[in-house]
Amino acid sequence: MIITWTDTAKAKLIEKTQEQDGYLKLKYDTEGCGCVVNGVPTLWFVSELDDDDQKVETNAGDIYVEKSKQIFMDDIMKIDFVKDANCFQLKSPGGMLNPRMGFVKKVH
């Protein structure tokens, strides 16, 4: 899996994490979606990792993806930030995976 960040997205990530200790996850969030196949990719900043989390190196540092949910992701993805919408976007060569990707801070 290859994940790259645009310069705009990297700057926003630094602003949101404010150099706090934690791990960045690309979480396939299924809460409130009905079932596991109806999830939505979301950025989570967490204090601890889960056993299923697998490290992916990016141009903005490491990000973790649940191994069991990688089937719902593409092999090549890009994370961007849209200032007008104030949100991240997750794209792949095949199209938009999440045009309004949230950022959830779960650091203690």
N, C-alpha and C positions, 0 to 999 in steps of 0.2 A: 504494500500500500504506500502510495506517495501522496503526501499532503504538503502544499505550499501556501504561504500567506502573502498577500499583497502588502506593500509598504504601509498603506492606510490601515489595514487590519492589524498589522504588527504594532503600530503606534497606539491603536485603541486598546489592544490587549495589554500593553504595558500600563496604560492609564487605568484600566479596570483592575489589574492585579496589584498595582502599586508596589511592585517588588516584594509582596508578601510571600511567605513560604507556603507552598501548596503544589498541587498537581493539576494540570489542565487535561480534561477528558472531553472527547467527542462522544457524547452520550447519546445512544439511540433511545430516546425517552418515549415510553409507551403509556405513561400514567394518563388516564382519562381518554385514551385512544381506542379502547375497546378490546384490542388484542395485539399480540406482538408484531404482526405484520403491518399494523397501522401506526407505527411509531414515527417520531420526527427527530432528526439530528439536532442536538442542542449542545452548546459549550457549557461545561461545568468546571468550576474551580473548586477543588476539594482538598481536605486535609489529609485524607488517607485513600489509598487505592484498594480496589477489590481484587480477589484472587484471579478473576477472569480478565483483568485489564492487561492489555499488551501494548508495549511502548512502540511508538512510531516517531522517528526523528523527522523534524521539519526545519525549515529555514528560520523559524522563530523559537526553536527549542523543542523539547519532547512534548508529545501529546499522547494520551492513552485512549485506546479504543477497546471496548469489550470484545474479546475474541469470538464469543458466541453470537454477536450482533454484526460482525463484519460482513456477513452475507447480504446485509441491507445497504452496504456502502459500496462505492465504486473503487476501483484500483487506483485511480488518479483523481485527486480532488484539490480544489483551491478554496481557501477561505478569504473572503473580501469583507470590507465594511462600507456600508452606504450611509454617508453622513445625513442625507435628506430624510432617510427612514430611521436613522439612529439604530441600525441593527447590522449584525453580521449576515453574510450569505455563504452558503455552501454550494459550490458548483463543480461540475465534472465535464469532461469533453462531451458526454452524452446529454447534458442539460443541467437545469437547476435542480438541486436536491432539497434545498430549503432557502427560499428567498428572504425570509425574515427569521433568521436563526437567533434564538435567545442566548443570553449569557447569565448563568445562575452561579452566584457566589455562595459556596457552602463551606467556607473556611471558618474554623472556630476562632 
